């Protein structure tokens, strides 16, 4: 089960919850009213040398090995 972020319609509290994939709303832990699932900001970024410096980003054609 994945973590999703929910925002309360009434008090605006943001909550993370481990729920089933089809869940669209949960109850707010602060006020008890419904919280809707929201789109979370992505925190993934490529920094440093990493995969690109290792040759995975190379555009040159590879020669077949014999």
Predicted model as a PDB file, atoms N, CA, C, CB and O in Angstrom, pLDDT in the B-factor column:
MODEL        1                                                                  
ATOM      1  N   UNK A   1       0.843  -1.179   0.000  1.00 79.00           N  
ATOM      2  CA  UNK A   1       0.000   0.000   0.000  1.00 79.00           C  
ATOM      3  C   UNK A   1       0.892   1.248   0.000  1.00 79.00           C  
ATOM      4  CB  UNK A   1      -0.961  -0.005   1.226  1.00 79.00           C  
ATOM      5  O   UNK A   1       1.835   1.332   0.787  1.00 79.00           O  
ATOM      6  N   UNK A   2       0.605   2.204  -0.866  1.00 85.00           N  
ATOM      7  CA  UNK A   2       1.415   3.419  -0.953  1.00 85.00           C  
ATOM      8  C   UNK A   2       0.951   4.511   0.010  1.00 85.00           C  
ATOM      9  CB  UNK A   2       1.388   3.951  -2.367  1.00 85.00           C  
ATOM     10  O   UNK A   2      -0.180   4.499   0.495  1.00 85.00           O  
ATOM     11  N   UNK A   3       1.854   5.449   0.271  1.00 87.00           N  
ATOM     12  CA  UNK A   3       1.518   6.640   1.045  1.00 87.00           C  
ATOM     13  C   UNK A   3       0.942   7.683   0.106  1.00 87.00           C  
ATOM     14  CB  UNK A   3       2.762   7.196   1.797  1.00 87.00           C  
ATOM     15  O   UNK A   3       1.439   7.872  -1.005  1.00 87.00           O  
ATOM     16  N   UNK A   4      -0.110   8.361   0.553  1.00 89.00           N  
ATOM     17  CA  UNK A   4      -0.704   9.459  -0.204  1.00 89.00           C  
ATOM     18  C   UNK A   4      -0.854  10.651   0.720  1.00 89.00           C  
ATOM     19  CB  UNK A   4      -2.078   9.052  -0.816  1.00 89.00           C  
ATOM     20  O   UNK A   4      -0.912  10.499   1.940  1.00 89.00           O  
ATOM     21  N   UNK A   5      -0.917  11.862   0.123  1.00 92.00           N  
ATOM     22  CA  UNK A   5      -1.159  13.080   0.885  1.00 92.00           C  
ATOM     23  C   UNK A   5      -2.623  13.476   0.724  1.00 92.00           C  
ATOM     24  CB  UNK A   5      -0.215  14.231   0.420  1.00 92.00           C  
ATOM     25  O   UNK A   5      -3.205  13.372  -0.356  1.00 92.00           O  
ATOM     26  N   UNK A   6      -3.196  13.931   1.830  1.00 93.00           N  
ATOM     27  CA  UNK A   6      -4.585  14.373   1.847  1.00 93.00           C  
ATOM     28  C   UNK A   6      -4.649  15.759   2.451  1.00 93.00           C  
ATOM     29  CB  UNK A   6      -5.482  13.387   2.634  1.00 93.00           C  
ATOM     30  O   UNK A   6      -3.899  16.075   3.375  1.00 93.00           O  
ATOM     31  N   UNK A   7      -5.553  16.600   1.928  1.00 94.00           N  
ATOM     32  CA  UNK A   7      -5.751  17.948   2.458  1.00 94.00           C  
ATOM     33  C   UNK A   7      -7.198  18.096   2.914  1.00 94.00           C  
ATOM     34  CB  UNK A   7      -5.393  19.028   1.393  1.00 94.00           C  
ATOM     35  O   UNK A   7      -8.129  17.781   2.173  1.00 94.00           O  
ATOM     36  N   UNK A   8      -7.375  18.580   4.145  1.00 94.00           N  
ATOM     37  CA  UNK A   8      -8.709  18.764   4.712  1.00 94.00           C  
ATOM     38  C   UNK A   8      -9.393  19.960   4.057  1.00 94.00           C  
ATOM     39  CB  UNK A   8      -8.632  18.955   6.244  1.00 94.00           C  
ATOM     40  O   UNK A   8      -8.780  21.013   3.876  1.00 94.00           O  
ATOM     41  N   UNK A   9     -10.664  19.791   3.705  1.00 89.00           N  
ATOM     42  CA  UNK A   9     -11.437  20.880   3.105  1.00 89.00           C  
ATOM     43  C   UNK A   9     -11.724  21.989   4.113  1.00 89.00           C  
ATOM     44  CB  UNK A   9     -12.749  20.343   2.536  1.00 89.00           C  
ATOM     45  O   UNK A   9     -11.780  23.162   3.744  1.00 89.00           O  
ATOM     46  N   UNK A  10     -11.906  21.627   5.388  1.00 91.00           N  
ATOM     47  CA  UNK A  10     -12.303  22.601   6.395  1.00 91.00           C  
ATOM     48  C   UNK A  10     -11.118  23.360   6.992  1.00 91.00           C  
ATOM     49  CB  UNK A  10     -13.064  21.912   7.492  1.00 91.00           C  
ATOM     50  O   UNK A  10     -11.051  24.586   6.909  1.00 91.00           O  
ATOM     51  N   UNK A  11     -10.174  22.610   7.601  1.00 93.00           N  
ATOM     52  CA  UNK A  11      -9.088  23.276   8.331  1.00 93.00           C  
ATOM     53  C   UNK A  11      -7.805  23.410   7.516  1.00 93.00           C  
ATOM     54  CB  UNK A  11      -8.791  22.520   9.599  1.00 93.00           C  
ATOM     55  O   UNK A  11      -6.904  24.145   7.923  1.00 93.00           O  
ATOM     56  N   UNK A  12      -7.692  22.717   6.367  1.00 90.00           N  
ATOM     57  CA  UNK A  12      -6.531  22.843   5.501  1.00 90.00           C  
ATOM     58  C   UNK A  12      -5.319  22.023   5.919  1.00 90.00           C  
ATOM     59  CB  UNK A  12      -6.143  24.252   5.426  1.00 90.00           C  
ATOM     60  O   UNK A  12      -4.244  22.168   5.337  1.00 90.00           O  
ATOM     61  N   UNK A  13      -5.479  21.155   6.932  1.00 91.00           N  
ATOM     62  CA  UNK A  13      -4.361  20.341   7.414  1.00 91.00           C  
ATOM     63  C   UNK A  13      -3.952  19.318   6.361  1.00 91.00           C  
ATOM     64  CB  UNK A  13      -4.735  19.630   8.729  1.00 91.00           C  
ATOM     65  O   UNK A  13      -4.798  18.654   5.763  1.00 91.00           O  
ATOM     66  N   UNK A  14      -2.613  19.196   6.137  1.00 91.00           N  
ATOM     67  CA  UNK A  14      -2.079  18.184   5.235  1.00 91.00           C  
ATOM     68  C   UNK A  14      -1.737  16.948   6.045  1.00 91.00           C  
ATOM     69  CB  UNK A  14      -0.833  18.710   4.468  1.00 91.00           C  
ATOM     70  O   UNK A  14      -1.138  17.048   7.116  1.00 91.00           O  
ATOM     71  N   UNK A  15      -2.118  15.778   5.536  1.00 91.00           N  
ATOM     72  CA  UNK A  15      -1.904  14.518   6.228  1.00 91.00           C  
ATOM     73  C   UNK A  15      -1.376  13.487   5.247  1.00 91.00           C  
ATOM     74  CB  UNK A  15      -3.205  14.023   6.893  1.00 91.00           C  
ATOM     75  O   UNK A  15      -1.817  13.433   4.099  1.00 91.00           O  
ATOM     76  N   UNK A  16      -0.426  12.665   5.700  1.00 90.00           N  
ATOM     77  CA  UNK A  16       0.034  11.521   4.914  1.00 90.00           C  
ATOM     78  C   UNK A  16      -0.609  10.278   5.492  1.00 90.00           C  
ATOM     79  CB  UNK A  16       1.597  11.404   4.917  1.00 90.00           C  
ATOM     80  O   UNK A  16      -0.724  10.136   6.709  1.00 90.00           O  
ATOM     81  N   UNK A  17      -1.032   9.368   4.606  1.00 90.00           N  
ATOM     82  CA  UNK A  17      -1.656   8.139   5.085  1.00 90.00           C  
ATOM     83  C   UNK A  17      -1.278   6.971   4.188  1.00 90.00           C  
ATOM     84  CB  UNK A  17      -3.184   8.292   5.148  1.00 90.00           C  
ATOM     85  O   UNK A  17      -1.157   7.112   2.971  1.00 90.00           O  
ATOM     86  N   UNK A  18      -1.095   5.823   4.812  1.00 91.00           N  
ATOM     87  CA  UNK A  18      -0.825   4.583   4.102  1.00 91.00           C  
ATOM     88  C   UNK A  18      -2.171   3.920   3.848  1.00 91.00           C  
ATOM     89  CB  UNK A  18       0.146   3.639   4.912  1.00 91.00           C  
ATOM     90  O   UNK A  18      -2.761   3.334   4.755  1.00 91.00           O  
ATOM     91  N   UNK A  19      -2.661   4.016   2.594  1.00 91.00           N  
ATOM     92  CA  UNK A  19      -4.004   3.541   2.256  1.00 91.00           C  
ATOM     93  C   UNK A  19      -3.965   2.737   0.960  1.00 91.00           C  
ATOM     94  CB  UNK A  19      -4.987   4.728   2.125  1.00 91.00           C  
ATOM     95  O   UNK A  19      -2.956   2.733   0.256  1.00 91.00           O  
ATOM     96  N   UNK A  20      -5.053   2.065   0.652  1.00 91.00           N  
ATOM     97  CA  UNK A  20      -5.181   1.329  -0.611  1.00 91.00           C  
ATOM     98  C   UNK A  20      -5.163   2.307  -1.780  1.00 91.00           C  
ATOM     99  CB  UNK A  20      -6.485   0.483  -0.632  1.00 91.00           C  
ATOM    100  O   UNK A  20      -5.482   3.485  -1.619  1.00 91.00           O  
ATOM    101  N   UNK A  21      -4.789   1.813  -2.950  1.00 87.00           N  
ATOM    102  CA  UNK A  21      -4.627   2.680  -4.121  1.00 87.00           C  
ATOM    103  C   UNK A  21      -5.905   3.404  -4.549  1.00 87.00           C  
ATOM    104  CB  UNK A  21      -4.121   1.868  -5.269  1.00 87.00           C  
ATOM    105  O   UNK A  21      -5.810   4.527  -5.043  1.00 87.00           O  
ATOM    106  N   UNK A  22      -7.050   2.841  -4.390  1.00 89.00           N  
ATOM    107  CA  UNK A  22      -8.286   3.467  -4.837  1.00 89.00           C  
ATOM    108  C   UNK A  22      -8.881   4.478  -3.868  1.00 89.00           C  
ATOM    109  CB  UNK A  22      -9.284   2.424  -5.102  1.00 89.00           C  
ATOM    110  O   UNK A  22      -9.914   5.075  -4.170  1.00 89.00           O  
ATOM    111  N   UNK A  23      -8.260   4.687  -2.718  1.00 91.00           N  
ATOM    112  CA  UNK A  23      -8.808   5.581  -1.698  1.00 91.00           C  
ATOM    113  C   UNK A  23      -8.717   7.032  -2.160  1.00 91.00           C  
ATOM    114  CB  UNK A  23      -8.065   5.397  -0.358  1.00 91.00           C  
ATOM    115  O   UNK A  23      -7.633   7.495  -2.516  1.00 91.00           O  
ATOM    116  N   UNK A  24      -9.834   7.758  -2.161  1.00 93.00           N  
ATOM    117  CA  UNK A  24      -9.870   9.151  -2.589  1.00 93.00           C  
ATOM    118  C   UNK A  24      -9.992  10.133  -1.430  1.00 93.00           C  
ATOM    119  CB  UNK A  24     -11.010   9.356  -3.538  1.00 93.00           C  
ATOM    120  O   UNK A  24      -9.640  11.304  -1.571  1.00 93.00           O  
ATOM    121  N   UNK A  25     -10.488   9.666  -0.286  1.00 91.00           N  
ATOM    122  CA  UNK A  25     -10.628  10.569   0.876  1.00 91.00           C  
ATOM    123  C   UNK A  25     -10.508   9.794   2.176  1.00 91.00           C  
ATOM    124  CB  UNK A  25     -11.981  11.314   0.834  1.00 91.00           C  
ATOM    125  O   UNK A  25     -10.842   8.612   2.249  1.00 91.00           O  
ATOM    126  N   UNK A  26     -10.024  10.486   3.200  1.00 93.00           N  
ATOM    127  CA  UNK A  26      -9.917   9.944   4.554  1.00 93.00           C  
ATOM    128  C   UNK A  26     -10.435  11.004   5.511  1.00 93.00           C  
ATOM    129  CB  UNK A  26      -8.438   9.532   4.903  1.00 93.00           C  
ATOM    130  O   UNK A  26     -10.651  12.148   5.109  1.00 93.00           O  
ATOM    131  N   UNK A  27     -10.638  10.640   6.772  1.00 92.00           N  
ATOM    132  CA  UNK A  27     -11.083  11.642   7.734  1.00 92.00           C  
ATOM    133  C   UNK A  27      -9.870  12.387   8.298  1.00 92.00           C  
ATOM    134  CB  UNK A  27     -11.903  10.981   8.878  1.00 92.00           C  
ATOM    135  O   UNK A  27      -8.817  11.790   8.523  1.00 92.00           O  
ATOM    136  N   UNK A  28     -10.024  13.670   8.518  1.00 93.00           N  
ATOM    137  CA  UNK A  28      -8.957  14.537   9.017  1.00 93.00           C  
ATOM    138  C   UNK A  28      -8.656  14.195  10.475  1.00 93.00           C  
ATOM    139  CB  UNK A  28      -9.350  16.033   8.877  1.00 93.00           C  
ATOM    140  O   UNK A  28      -9.584  14.093  11.278  1.00 93.00           O  
ATOM    141  N   UNK A  29      -7.386  14.016  10.838  1.00 90.00           N  
ATOM    142  CA  UNK A  29      -7.057  13.696  12.231  1.00 90.00           C  
ATOM    143  C   UNK A  29      -7.262  14.872  13.179  1.00 90.00           C  
ATOM    144  CB  UNK A  29      -5.628  13.227  12.321  1.00 90.00           C  
ATOM    145  O   UNK A  29      -7.359  14.675  14.390  1.00 90.00           O  
ATOM    146  N   UNK A  30      -7.331  16.105  12.643  1.00 91.00           N  
ATOM    147  CA  UNK A  30      -7.491  17.288  13.481  1.00 91.00           C  
ATOM    148  C   UNK A  30      -8.956  17.620  13.750  1.00 91.00           C  
ATOM    149  CB  UNK A  30      -6.813  18.471  12.832  1.00 91.00           C  
ATOM    150  O   UNK A  30      -9.342  17.825  14.901  1.00 91.00           O  
ATOM    151  N   UNK A  31      -9.783  17.674  12.688  1.00 92.00           N  
ATOM    152  CA  UNK A  31     -11.176  18.091  12.875  1.00 92.00           C  
ATOM    153  C   UNK A  31     -12.183  16.971  12.613  1.00 92.00           C  
ATOM    154  CB  UNK A  31     -11.482  19.255  11.970  1.00 92.00           C  
ATOM    155  O   UNK A  31     -13.353  17.105  12.972  1.00 92.00           O  
ATOM    156  N   UNK A  32     -11.750  15.866  11.993  1.00 90.00           N  
ATOM    157  CA  UNK A  32     -12.645  14.740  11.751  1.00 90.00           C  
ATOM    158  C   UNK A  32     -13.448  14.805  10.468  1.00 90.00           C  
ATOM    159  CB  UNK A  32     -13.569  14.621  12.868  1.00 90.00           C  
ATOM    160  O   UNK A  32     -14.149  13.849  10.136  1.00 90.00           O  
ATOM    161  N   UNK A  33     -13.364  15.904   9.740  1.00 93.00           N  
ATOM    162  CA  UNK A  33     -14.092  16.019   8.473  1.00 93.00           C  
ATOM    163  C   UNK A  33     -13.307  15.364   7.353  1.00 93.00           C  
ATOM    164  CB  UNK A  33     -14.371  17.494   8.133  1.00 93.00           C  
ATOM    165  O   UNK A  33     -12.204  14.868   7.583  1.00 93.00           O  
ATOM    166  N   UNK A  34     -13.858  15.351   6.134  1.00 93.00           N  
ATOM    167  CA  UNK A  34     -13.200  14.631   5.044  1.00 93.00           C  
ATOM    168  C   UNK A  34     -12.005  15.392   4.474  1.00 93.00           C  
ATOM    169  CB  UNK A  34     -14.195  14.351   3.939  1.00 93.00           C  
ATOM    170  O   UNK A  34     -12.027  16.616   4.342  1.00 93.00           O  
ATOM    171  N   UNK A  35     -10.966  14.634   4.141  1.00 94.00           N  
ATOM    172  CA  UNK A  35      -9.765  15.159   3.492  1.00 94.00           C  
ATOM    173  C   UNK A  35      -9.646  14.495   2.128  1.00 94.00           C  
ATOM    174  CB  UNK A  35      -8.478  14.907   4.362  1.00 94.00           C  
ATOM    175  O   UNK A  35      -9.754  13.274   2.016  1.00 94.00           O  
ATOM    176  N   UNK A  36      -9.426  15.292   1.102  1.00 94.00           N  
ATOM    177  CA  UNK A  36      -9.316  14.790  -0.272  1.00 94.00           C  
ATOM    178  C   UNK A  36      -7.857  14.513  -0.625  1.00 94.00           C  
ATOM    179  CB  UNK A  36      -9.923  15.801  -1.270  1.00 94.00           C  
ATOM    180  O   UNK A  36      -6.947  15.194  -0.153  1.00 94.00           O  
ATOM    181  N   UNK A  37      -7.653  13.490  -1.471  1.00 93.00           N  
ATOM    182  CA  UNK A  37      -6.313  13.157  -1.941  1.00 93.00           C  
ATOM    183  C   UNK A  37      -5.818  14.267  -2.858  1.00 93.00           C  
ATOM    184  CB  UNK A  37      -6.303  11.786  -2.675  1.00 93.00           C  
ATOM    185  O   UNK A  37      -6.561  14.754  -3.710  1.00 93.00           O  
ATOM    186  N   UNK A  38      -4.554  14.669  -2.681  1.00 91.00           N  
ATOM    187  CA  UNK A  38      -3.977  15.722  -3.507  1.00 91.00           C  
ATOM    188  C   UNK A  38      -2.751  15.182  -4.238  1.00 91.00           C  
ATOM    189  CB  UNK A  38      -3.603  16.955  -2.647  1.00 91.00           C  
ATOM    190  O   UNK A  38      -2.218  14.134  -3.874  1.00 91.00           O  
ATOM    191  N   UNK A  39      -2.310  15.891  -5.258  1.00 87.00           N  
ATOM    192  CA  UNK A  39      -1.109  15.545  -6.004  1.00 87.00           C  
ATOM    193  C   UNK A  39       0.091  16.050  -5.212  1.00 87.00           C  
ATOM    194  CB  UNK A  39      -1.135  16.152  -7.451  1.00 87.00           C  
ATOM    195  O   UNK A  39       0.200  17.247  -4.945  1.00 87.00           O  
ATOM    196  N   UNK A  40       0.982  15.155  -4.841  1.00 78.00           N  
ATOM    197  CA  UNK A  40       2.166  15.517  -4.077  1.00 78.00           C  
ATOM    198  C   UNK A  40       3.262  16.037  -4.998  1.00 78.00           C  
ATOM    199  CB  UNK A  40       2.671  14.318  -3.274  1.00 78.00           C  
ATOM    200  O   UNK A  40       3.334  15.687  -6.176  1.00 78.00           O  
ATOM    201  N   UNK A  41       4.110  16.880  -4.426  1.00 76.00           N  
ATOM    202  CA  UNK A  41       5.249  17.385  -5.174  1.00 76.00           C  
ATOM    203  C   UNK A  41       6.311  16.298  -5.258  1.00 76.00           C  
ATOM    204  CB  UNK A  41       5.820  18.666  -4.520  1.00 76.00           C  
ATOM    205  O   UNK A  41       6.564  15.604  -4.273  1.00 76.00           O  
ATOM    206  N   UNK A  42       6.923  16.146  -6.397  1.00 74.00           N  
ATOM    207  CA  UNK A  42       7.963  15.147  -6.590  1.00 74.00           C  
ATOM    208  C   UNK A  42       9.267  15.635  -5.969  1.00 74.00           C  
ATOM    209  CB  UNK A  42       8.156  14.839  -8.090  1.00 74.00           C  
ATOM    210  O   UNK A  42       9.663  16.781  -6.178  1.00 74.00           O  
ATOM    211  N   UNK A  43       9.932  14.778  -5.210  1.00 73.00           N  
ATOM    212  CA  UNK A  43      11.184  15.160  -4.563  1.00 73.00           C  
ATOM    213  C   UNK A  43      12.377  14.471  -5.202  1.00 73.00           C  
ATOM    214  CB  UNK A  43      11.132  14.833  -3.083  1.00 73.00           C  
ATOM    215  O   UNK A  43      13.482  14.560  -4.668  1.00 73.00           O  
ATOM    216  N   UNK A  44      12.198  13.790  -6.322  1.00 73.00           N  
ATOM    217  CA  UNK A  44      13.271  13.087  -6.997  1.00 73.00           C  
ATOM    218  C   UNK A  44      14.042  14.041  -7.899  1.00 73.00           C  
ATOM    219  CB  UNK A  44      12.717  11.912  -7.806  1.00 73.00           C  
ATOM    220  O   UNK A  44      13.441  14.762  -8.696  1.00 73.00           O  
ATOM    221  N   UNK A  45      15.362  14.053  -7.783  1.00 72.00           N  
ATOM    222  CA  UNK A  45      16.187  14.847  -8.688  1.00 72.00           C  
ATOM    223  C   UNK A  45      17.532  14.167  -8.878  1.00 72.00           C  
ATOM    224  CB  UNK A  45      16.374  16.283  -8.151  1.00 72.00           C  
ATOM    225  O   UNK A  45      18.052  13.524  -7.966  1.00 72.00           O  
ATOM    226  N   UNK A  46      18.084  14.317 -10.066  1.00 69.00           N  
ATOM    227  CA  UNK A  46      19.393  13.763 -10.357  1.00 69.00           C  
ATOM    228  C   UNK A  46      20.444  14.844 -10.118  1.00 69.00           C  
ATOM    229  CB  UNK A  46      19.463  13.225 -11.816  1.00 69.00           C  
ATOM    230  O   UNK A  46      20.377  15.917 -10.716  1.00 69.00           O  
ATOM    231  N   UNK A  47      21.412  14.566  -9.247  1.00 69.00           N  
ATOM    232  CA  UNK A  47      22.465  15.525  -8.927  1.00 69.00           C  
ATOM    233  C   UNK A  47      23.814  14.833  -8.995  1.00 69.00           C  
ATOM    234  CB  UNK A  47      22.242  16.151  -7.528  1.00 69.00           C  
ATOM    235  O   UNK A  47      23.912  13.618  -8.823  1.00 69.00           O  
ATOM    236  N   UNK A  48      24.844  15.610  -9.246  1.00 64.00           N  
ATOM    237  CA  UNK A  48      26.196  15.070  -9.234  1.00 64.00           C  
ATOM    238  C   UNK A  48      26.513  14.272 -10.491  1.00 64.00           C  
ATOM    239  CB  UNK A  48      26.392  14.203  -8.018  1.00 64.00           C  
ATOM    240  O   UNK A  48      25.814  14.374 -11.499  1.00 64.00           O  
ATOM    241  N   UNK A  49      27.576  13.474 -10.417  1.00 63.00           N  
ATOM    242  CA  UNK A  49      28.027  12.691 -11.557  1.00 63.00           C  
ATOM    243  C   UNK A  49      27.084  11.555 -11.873  1.00 63.00           C  
ATOM    244  CB  UNK A  49      29.403  12.150 -11.305  1.00 63.00           C  
ATOM    245  O   UNK A  49      26.596  11.444 -12.997  1.00 63.00           O  
ATOM    246  N   UNK A  50      26.825  10.716 -10.899  1.00 60.00           N  
ATOM    247  CA  UNK A  50      25.824   9.653 -10.987  1.00 60.00           C  
ATOM    248  C   UNK A  50      25.793   8.865 -12.276  1.00 60.00           C  
ATOM    249  CB  UNK A  50      24.514  10.227 -10.780  1.00 60.00           C  
ATOM    250  O   UNK A  50      26.836   8.578 -12.865  1.00 60.00           O  
ATOM    251  N   UNK A  51      24.590   8.514 -12.717  1.00 61.00           N  
ATOM    252  CA  UNK A  51      24.402   7.653 -13.868  1.00 61.00           C  
ATOM    253  C   UNK A  51      24.943   8.269 -15.146  1.00 61.00           C  
ATOM    254  CB  UNK A  51      22.949   7.335 -14.034  1.00 61.00           C  
ATOM    255  O   UNK A  51      25.449   7.541 -16.000  1.00 61.00           O  
ATOM    256  N   UNK A  52      24.857   9.572 -15.308  1.00 58.00           N  
ATOM    257  CA  UNK A  52      25.290  10.208 -16.548  1.00 58.00           C  
ATOM    258  C   UNK A  52      26.805  10.101 -16.711  1.00 58.00           C  
ATOM    259  CB  UNK A  52      24.855  11.681 -16.576  1.00 58.00           C  
ATOM    260  O   UNK A  52      27.280   9.840 -17.816  1.00 58.00           O  
ATOM    261  N   UNK A  53      27.570  10.293 -15.646  1.00 58.00           N  
ATOM    262  CA  UNK A  53      29.025  10.198 -15.701  1.00 58.00           C  
ATOM    263  C   UNK A  53      29.486   8.760 -15.912  1.00 58.00           C  
ATOM    264  CB  UNK A  53      29.637  10.757 -14.425  1.00 58.00           C  
ATOM    265  O   UNK A  53      30.607   8.535 -16.368  1.00 58.00           O  
ATOM    266  N   UNK A  54      28.655   7.801 -15.595  1.00 57.00           N  
ATOM    267  CA  UNK A  54      29.010   6.391 -15.764  1.00 57.00           C  
ATOM    268  C   UNK A  54      28.804   5.903 -17.192  1.00 57.00           C  
ATOM    269  CB  UNK A  54      28.197   5.538 -14.818  1.00 57.00           C  
ATOM    270  O   UNK A  54      29.116   4.750 -17.488  1.00 57.00           O  
ATOM    271  N   UNK A  55      28.290   6.740 -18.082  1.00 58.00           N  
ATOM    272  CA  UNK A  55      28.146   6.367 -19.475  1.00 58.00           C  
ATOM    273  C   UNK A  55      26.747   5.998 -19.910  1.00 58.00           C  
ATOM    274  CB  UNK A  55      29.025   5.255 -19.758  1.00 58.00           C  
ATOM    275  O   UNK A  55      26.536   5.694 -21.084  1.00 58.00           O  
ATOM    276  N   UNK A  56      25.792   6.014 -19.013  1.00 57.00           N  
ATOM    277  CA  UNK A  56      24.428   5.662 -19.401  1.00 57.00           C  
ATOM    278  C   UNK A  56      23.778   6.747 -20.249  1.00 57.00           C  
ATOM    279  CB  UNK A  56      23.586   5.402 -18.166  1.00 57.00           C  
ATOM    280  O   UNK A  56      22.830   6.476 -20.986  1.00 57.00           O  
ATOM    281  N   UNK A  57      24.276   7.958 -20.149  1.00 55.00           N  
ATOM    282  CA  UNK A  57      23.718   9.058 -20.922  1.00 55.00           C  
ATOM    283  C   UNK A  57      24.424   9.260 -22.243  1.00 55.00           C  
ATOM    284  CB  UNK A  57      23.775  10.321 -20.128  1.00 55.00           C  
ATOM    285  O   UNK A  57      24.123  10.224 -22.948  1.00 55.00           O  
ATOM    286  N   UNK A  58      25.344   8.399 -22.605  1.00 53.00           N  
ATOM    287  CA  UNK A  58      26.129   8.530 -23.820  1.00 53.00           C  
ATOM    288  C   UNK A  58      25.254   8.377 -25.058  1.00 53.00           C  
ATOM    289  CB  UNK A  58      27.250   7.500 -23.837  1.00 53.00           C  
ATOM    290  O   UNK A  58      24.361   7.531 -25.098  1.00 53.00           O  
ATOM    291  N   UNK A  59      25.520   9.210 -26.075  1.00 57.00           N  
ATOM    292  CA  UNK A  59      24.739   9.119 -27.305  1.00 57.00           C  
ATOM    293  C   UNK A  59      25.483   8.358 -28.394  1.00 57.00           C  
ATOM    294  CB  UNK A  59      24.381  10.507 -27.801  1.00 57.00           C  
ATOM    295  O   UNK A  59      24.925   8.133 -29.468  1.00 57.00           O  
ATOM    296  N   UNK A  60      26.734   7.953 -28.145  1.00 57.00           N  
ATOM    297  CA  UNK A  60      27.486   7.236 -29.177  1.00 57.00           C  
ATOM    298  C   UNK A  60      26.955   5.812 -29.307  1.00 57.00           C  
ATOM    299  CB  UNK A  60      29.001   7.222 -28.846  1.00 57.00           C  
ATOM    300  O   UNK A  60      26.507   5.208 -28.332  1.00 57.00           O  
ATOM    301  N   UNK A  61      27.015   5.289 -30.530  1.00 58.00           N  
ATOM    302  CA  UNK A  61      26.516   3.946 -30.794  1.00 58.00           C  
ATOM    303  C   UNK A  61      27.526   2.907 -30.256  1.00 58.00           C  
ATOM    304  CB  UNK A  61      26.268   3.745 -32.328  1.00 58.00           C  
ATOM    305  O   UNK A  61      28.739   3.080 -30.376  1.00 58.00           O  
ATOM    306  N   UNK A  62      27.012   1.876 -29.688  1.00 57.00           N  
ATOM    307  CA  UNK A  62      27.888   0.835 -29.157  1.00 57.00           C  
ATOM    308  C   UNK A  62      28.209  -0.162 -30.249  1.00 57.00           C  
ATOM    309  CB  UNK A  62      27.241   0.127 -27.952  1.00 57.00           C  
ATOM    310  O   UNK A  62      27.374  -0.450 -31.106  1.00 57.00           O  
ATOM    311  N   UNK A  63      29.426  -0.688 -30.216  1.00 62.00           N  
ATOM    312  CA  UNK A  63      29.830  -1.682 -31.202  1.00 62.00           C  
ATOM    313  C   UNK A  63      29.557  -3.070 -30.655  1.00 62.00           C  
ATOM    314  CB  UNK A  63      31.322  -1.525 -31.573  1.00 62.00           C  
ATOM    315  O   UNK A  63      29.778  -3.315 -29.469  1.00 62.00           O  
ATOM    316  N   UNK A  64      29.080  -3.990 -31.494  1.00 62.00           N  
ATOM    317  CA  UNK A  64      28.774  -5.345 -31.009  1.00 62.00           C  
ATOM    318  C   UNK A  64      30.066  -6.061 -30.609  1.00 62.00           C  
ATOM    319  CB  UNK A  64      28.015  -6.163 -32.097  1.00 62.00           C  
ATOM    320  O   UNK A  64      31.101  -5.921 -31.260  1.00 62.00           O  
ATOM    321  N   UNK A  65      29.976  -6.828 -29.525  1.00 64.00           N  
ATOM    322  CA  UNK A  65      31.116  -7.601 -29.039  1.00 64.00           C  
ATOM    323  C   UNK A  65      31.230  -8.892 -29.828  1.00 64.00           C  
ATOM    324  CB  UNK A  65      30.981  -7.898 -27.531  1.00 64.00           C  
ATOM    325  O   UNK A  65      30.224  -9.498 -30.197  1.00 64.00           O  
ATOM    326  N   UNK A  66      32.472  -9.312 -30.084  1.00 64.00           N  
ATOM    327  CA  UNK A  66      32.699 -10.556 -30.826  1.00 64.00           C  
ATOM    328  C   UNK A  66      33.012 -11.698 -29.903  1.00 64.00           C  
ATOM    329  CB  UNK A  66      33.822 -10.388 -31.823  1.00 64.00           C  
ATOM    330  O   UNK A  66      33.230 -12.820 -30.360  1.00 64.00           O  
TER     331      UNK A  66                                                      
ENDMDL                                                                          
END                                                                             
